[in-house]
Amino acid sequence: MKVTEITNLEFGKMVQAASQKLNQNADFINSLNVFPVPDGDTGTNMSLSLQSGAKYERDADSTAVGVLAVALAKGLLMGARGNSGVILSQIFRGFSRKLADEQTLTAQDLADGFAAGAETAYKAVMKPTEGTILTVVREGAQAGLNAAKGSDDVLVVMDAVYEAAKAALATTPDLLPVLKQVGVVDSGGQGLTFVLEAFNDSLNGRVAEEGDYKPDDAEMDEMIDAAHHQSVQGKLDPNSIKYGYCTEIMVRIGRGKQVQHDFDYDTFYKYLAGLGDSLLVVNDEEIVKVHVHTEHPGKVIAWGQEFGDLAKVKVDNMRMQQETIMEHDDHPAEAEAMPAESEATDTAIIAIAAGDGLAKLFKSLGVTYVVNGGQTMNPSTQDIVDAVNQCKAKRAIVLPNNKNIFLAAEQAAKVTDVPTVIVHSTTVSQGMTAMLGYNPDADLEDNQAAMEENLAAVKSGQVTHAIRDTELDGFDIKEGNFMGIVDGTIKVTDADLLKTAEETVQAMLDDDSEIVTIIYGADTTEAVAQELQTAIEGMDDELETEIHAGGQPVYPFLISVE
């Protein structure tokens, strides 16, 4: 079989197949995280990012592949989560810019598109590192260019791109020693390789019309929770919620008395897309799961019944939920995060943090708005843009508090109409220390410089548990044991939480240490934190210690030393 062009129909199938492929393999990609901690989220980030891109592509009203590619890139950018999601968006940004005027794609167009994507991705990263997704896209793109010189068959070119990317992925441990030490390939590169494999399979007719995604209940629930939370966060006025009913259904395909249609994913999805937002639809041969925010839950339910019987129905009135929050102050951190109109400020400070306690701490330091996110729940570019816009300030400063949010924050700063700068805080502790350098009377650039300068004044410690056995940083780490991480390096591992925390603090102290701040998370208690405080005071009776309830997931303790 020979194919000389890709039409809008083929391109759409490629994108949807890739989205399904990432969904299917998100957990596997997550497991490639170098640190064996329960916050590996590359797969989830890439999957949610591409879901956004796929929706934009589906909704684009054009038969021109170039227009569809531009829509894909736009959706990827606005939905990009984590550095891996942003880099994926940049690959398709370059791809779309090169091919924006094309009605269909030839073999040469396809090769040129990937080459432009690789170039754009490299430019998007300040210090490109080989052995990552960048290596994978560069090697794949070069193979595509070489193949296009000798063939006008898009199947030949796409196969060359995929095979070279797969080979490049296998070399990533040789280029990044830490990958070889842990025994994994680069997670972002693996995600991109799945995308290219899906493109290749789709073009070769190896993907069924309805896709081959077998949804996992836990993964679907995680994605629904992320989409739901990010959609409603910050909307403190119940009347500002455009679509008020969070509606979930699960349909057993082809069963029941009201079945009127054979299941077709695109037909099923497009009708629901017209009823609201935050739409997620996944299916296998037997069931389809739906999450959507809508004003017409009855129509969603009735539509599902046209394809099968209902195994699950759940409808929540989000306006009523928000009224309850406002009336009873059940979530003070969220309620306080958004300033009232009378509190509008010239400069808004946006911080990213997970946990009500952390949000309250940032608010007490002068932060205007807290985006609920961080490890395992990286906010998207759109989430950060929305936060900036909702503050209605003349300018904005963003504290990512996580290295994996840097690129999304930087992209948000580029696309928002409000002048916005990033203070590159890698931890919550750094973000809080940065606030001490903020001067409301200074201009944006001076504040950015002063706050960035403060980042070095604090040491950041994190205590969490290992999710697998591994050898890293000279430690033989056992699954379930706790680890103490100081400024990105594992310093301690032990089966006992308190002992791990004590030794982590000990590793952080020096002759200049004066203040130790303990922030305990959702997985431990104030009593354990007080035991840690007593142990620290025993190390040096001149140390000043503070305890705060953070409520953060994943990390029982966040510790700072100044």
N, C-alpha and C positions, 0 to 999 in steps of 0.2 A: 504494500500500500504506500502511495506517495501523496503528500498533502503540500500544496504550494502556497496556501494562504490560510490565515486564521481570521474567521469572521467574528462578528459580535456574539453569535451563538456559541462558538467554540470557546471564545475568551471568557464568557460568563460561566461556562461549565468548568473551565480551568480554575477560576477564582473560587467557585463554590466547593470544588473538590479539595482545593488547598485548605480552605477554612475547615472543612470536615476532617481533613487529615490532621491538622493541628489539634482540633478538639479531641480526636481519638488518641493522640499521643502526648497530650499535655502533661499527664502524670509522669510519663517516662522522661520527658525533657526536664521536668522539675527535679527528677531524681539525679540528674547529672551535676547538680550544684556541687562545687568543690568542697565547701564547708558542709559537714554532715549535720546541718542544723535544719529545723523544721520551717525554714522560710525560703526554700528554693521555689521561685515563682516564674522562671523564664518561660516555661511552657504555657502557664496560665496567661502571662502577659502577652506573649506572641499570639495565642489563640484569641483572646479578647480583642487585641488590636486588629487582627485580620477579620474577625467578625464584623467590626465596625466598617472596615474597608469593603467587605463583601456586601454589606447592606447598602452602602453608598453606590456601589457598582450596580446592584440589582435595581435600585431606584432611579438610576440615570435614564433619562428618556432619549435614547439615541441608539442608532444602529452602527455608529462609527466606533471602532475599537479604540481609537485615540481618545475619544470623549469618555469612554468607559474606563480607560486606564487612568485618566485624570481624576475621575470620580473615585476610583479605587484608592489612589494616592491620597486624596483629600480625606476620605474616611479613615484610612490608616493613620494619618497624621493626627486627626482630632481624637481618635480612639486610642492612640499609642500609649501603652503602659510600660514602664521600665525602660532601661537602656536598649534591651533587645527589641522591644516593640518600636521604639523610635528609629533604630537603625533599619529595621524592616521597612518602616514607612519611608525612609530616605532612599532605600534601594528602589522602591516603586515611584518615588518622586522623580528620580533621575530617569527611570524607565518611561514614565508618562510624559515628561518634558520632551524627550527625544521623539516620541511617537504621537504627540498630541494631535497632529493634523492628518493622521492616517485613517482611512476608512477600513481597511483590512491590513493584516500584517503578513509580510513575506518572510522568508527564512532570514534574509539579510536584516530586515526590520527587527525581528526577534533578537538576533545577535546584537545589533546596535543598541537595542533597548536595555539588555542586560549589562552591556559595557558601560552605558551611561549611568545605570543604576549603581554599579560598582564604584564608579568615579564619584558620584554624589555621596555615597555612603562614607567613603574615605574622607571626603572633605568635611563631613558633618561631625567627625570625631577629632577632637583637638590633638590627641596623641594616639594615632592608629596603632593597634597592637596586632601582630601576626599571631596566628594560632587561634583566631576567633572567627566570628561570622564574616568579618571582612575578608579574610583569606579565602573562605569558602566561596563568596560571591565573586571575588576577583578571578580565582582559578576557573570557576564555571563560566564566567563571561568570556574569558580568553579562549576557552575551548569552543564556545559558540562562534566566536569570530573566525576561528580557524576552520570550523566545519562549514561555515557559510561561504568560504572561498571556493569550496569544491562541490557544493550542493545547493539547490534551490528548494530542497525538501525541508519543511519546518520540523518534521519528525526527526530528521537527522540532526538538525541543530539543537532541538530541545533535548534529545537523548545525549548529545555531547555535553551540553551544559550540566545536566543532572549527573552523568557519570563522573565528570571532572570534579563537580562539587562534592560528590560522595567520596572520591579519592582524597580530595583536600581535607575533608572532615577527618578522615583516618589519620592524617599527618598532624592534626592539631596538638596531640600530646608531645610530639617531637619539637614543636615550636614553642610551647608553653610548658616548662618543666613541672609546674604544679599539677597540670592535668595528668601527666605521666605518673607523678607521685601518687595521685589518688586513683588512677586507673580509669579515667573517663575521657570522653571527647568533649569539645566545647559545646555547651548547651545551646547557645544562640546559633552556632553553625549547624547543629543537629536540627533545630527548628526550621532553618532555611532549607536544609536538604530535604526535609519532609515536604515543604512547599513545592520545591522543584520536582520532586518525585510525583506529587499529585498532578502538577502541570503535565508531566510526561505521560503519566497513566491516562489522564483525561484525553489528551490528544490522540493517544493510541487506542482509545475505546476500552480501556481497562477499568473504568469507573462506571458503576451502574447509575442509571438516571437519577435514582433517589440517594445516591451516595452510599458509602459503606461504613458510615460512622455507627458504632455501637455505644450508645450513651451510657455512662456510668453515673449512678444515682448521686454519689458524693460529689463528683465533678460538676454535674449539672446544678446541684444545690449551691455549690460554691460560686458558680458563674451567675446564677440567679441572684444570690445574695449581693454579689459585687455590683451587678447591673442595677438592682433595686436600690441599694444604698447610695450609689453614686448619683442616681437620678434624683433622689428626693432630698439629699443632704443640703442643708442651708436654706431650704424653703420654709422659713419660719412662719410666714403668713399662709394659713391653710388655703386662702383664696387664690394664692399665687401658683398653686399646684394645678397645672393644665389638665392632666389626666389623673383623676382622683382614685381610681380603683386598681389596686395591684391584683391582677388576675392570673391564676395558674391553673392549667388543666393538663391531664394526662389521658390520652385517647388510645384505646386498643384498636388498631387499624383494621378496618373491614368487618368488625363485629357489631352487633346490635341491630335494632329494628329500623333505625332512621338513616342508615347508610345510603347516600345518594351518589357518591363519587369514589372512584379508585384514587388512592392517595398519590398526589404529585406534589413534591416539595415546593416548587416555585408557585404553583397555584395556591397551595395552602398558605404559604408565607405572605404572598402579595396582598391577599385580602386582609390578613391580620395587620400588616404594616399600615394599612389605611385607617385602622381603628385606634392607633395610639403610638406610644414610643417605648423605649427600653425592651424591645421585642427580642426574645430568644426562642428559637425553634430547633429541636434536635430530634432525630428519629432513628430507628432501625426498622427491620422488616415487620415488627410486631406492634411497636408503640411510638407515639410522638408526644413529646413534652413541650409545653408552651408556657412562657412567662411574658406578660405584657402589661403596661400601664395604660388604662383606657377609661373612657367615659361610658362604655357600653359593654359591661361584662356579660350581659345576656347574649349579645351578638357573638362574642368569642365562644361561649359555651355552645350556642346553637351551631356555629360553624364547625366546631370540633365534632359534633354529633353527626354531621353530614359525611364524616369519614370513618366513624367508629363509635363504640360506646365509651362512656366516661369512667375511667378508673379512679380519677381524682379531680376534685374541684376545690379551689381555695380563692376566696375573694376578700380583700382587706380594703376598708375605706381609709385611704391615706390622709385625707383631710381630717377625719375624726381622730386618727392617731396623732396628728400634729396638734390638734386642739388639746388632746389629753396631755401631751408633752408640755404645752404652754401653761395649762391650768395647774398641773401637778408637779412640774419641774422635775420630771423623772430623769431627764438627760440635761443637766445644767450646762455641761460643757458645750453641747450643741446649741442650746438656747442662747447662751451668752456669746457664741462665736460670731454672730452676725450683728453689727452695730445698728442701732435704730437710726432713722433718718436724721434725728437731731444730733446724732453723734458722728455724722459724716466728717471725715478727716481728709486733709490734703494728701497724706501718705498712708496707705494701707499696708499692713504687714501680714502676709499669708504664711502660716506654718502648717506642715504636714505632720500629723502624729496620730497614733492609734491608742485610744483609751480616754475615757472621760476625765480621769485625773490629770493626764498629761495635757489635755486641752485646757483645763482650769489653770494649770501652772503657766502655760504659755499666755493665757488671757491675763493672768495677774502680772506678767512681765511687760504687757503692752501690746501683745499681738492682737490684730483686729479680727482675724478670721482663721479658724482651724479646720483644715480639710482632714477628715477622718481617713487615715491611710498610713502606709508605711510598709513594713515587712509583710509579705503575703497578700497585700492589698495596695499595690502601687496605683495612685490616681492617674488618670489619663491626662493628656494635654488639654482636652475639653474641660475636664473637671477643674483644672487650675485656672483656665481662662474664665470659666463661670464664676469661680471664687473671686477673681480680680474684678470682674464686671459687677458682681453683686455688692461689692464694698462701695461702689460709686465714688471712688477717690480719684484724685488727679494723677497719682502715681502709685506704684506698688513695689514692694520688696517681698521676695519669696524665699522662705527657709525650707529646703527639701528635707533636711535631717536624715538623708539616706542617699548614698552615692547612686543607687539605682533609679533615683527620681530626677537626677540632674538633667538628663537630656530632654525628658518630657517638660520639665520646668523651663528650660531654655527655649524649646519650641513654643511653649505658651507665651513666653515673653515676646517672641517674634510676631505672633499672630494676633495678640490682643491690641486694641487701639490705645490702651493706657500704657504710658512709659513704665516699663517694668524691668527690674534687675534681680539677679539671683545671688544670694549669699550662700556659698557652697558648703553648708553644714552637712557633715556625713553622719552625725548622730544627733539624737535628741539633746544630749548634754551640750554638744557644740551649738545647737540652735539656741538653747537657753543662755549660754554664755555670750553668744553673738548679740543678744538683745541688750546686754549691758553696754554695748557700744553705740546703740541707736540714739540719735539726737533729733528730736522732732523739728528743730530749727535749721537743720543742715539740709543740703540738697541731696538728690538721689545718689549721685556718684560718691559724694563724701561719706554718706551713711554706708554705702556698700563697702567702701574701703575700710572704714573703721570697724564695721561688724566682721568683715573677713579677717582683719588683724586679730580680733579677739578669739578666733577659733583655736589658735595654738595655745591659749591660756589654760585649757582644760584637757585632762586625760579621760577617755571614755572607756568604761568597762561594761560588758554584757555577760550575763549568765543564762545559758539555755541548755537544752539536752540534745544529745546526738541521736540521729535517726538511723544511723547505720554504723557498722564497724568500718574503720579506716585508719590509715597511718598518715599523719599530717603534722607538719611543724615539729617533728621529732616525738610526737605522742602516738601511742597505741590506743586509739579511741574505740570504746565499746558502745554499741547501741544501747540507749537508755541512760548512759552516764551523763553527768553534767559537764559543761565546759565553761571556762572563763576566758573571754576574749577581750583583749586590751588593744584599742585602736587598730582593730582588724587582724590581730595575731593571737592565736590560741596560746594561752599561758598556763592553763590549769585544766586537768580533767580528773574527775573523781565521781564515785557513786553517790556521794553525800552532797546535797544542795548547799547546806550551810558551810561545810568545809570548803567547797569549791568557791563560794562567794568570799569567804575570809581570805583564801590564798590569792584570789583575784585582786582584792584590795591591796594585799601585801605587795603584789607585783607592781602596783600602780604608785606606791608611796615613794617619796624621796625626801631629802632634807628640806626642800622648799614647800612641801605639802602642808596646807593649812585647813582646808575644808573638804570633807567627804559627804557627798549627797547620795542617799539611797532612795531609789524609786522602785517600789515593789509592784509587781504585776498581778494579773488576774489568776496566775497559777500558784501564788503563795499568799502569806498572810502578814498582817502587821506584827504579829507576835514573833514570827521568824525574822522579820526585818529588825525588830528590837534586839533579838539575840545577836544579829550581825552587828548592830550598833555597839552593843556592849563589848563584843570581841574587838572591834576597831579601836574603841577607847582604851582597851588593854594594850594595844600595839603602841600607842603614843597618847598620853593623857593630855597633850596640848592640842590635839586635833579637835576641830569643831565638826560635829556630825549633824546631819539633818535627815529626816525620814519623810517621804511623801508617798501617797497612794497614787499610782499612775494608771492602774487598770489595763496596762498594755498586754496584748497576747504574746505568745512565743517566748518572751524573756521574763522569767521570774524576778530578775533584778537588772535594773540599769543603774550604773554607779558612775559618779563623776568625782574626780579629784582635782582640786585647784590649789 
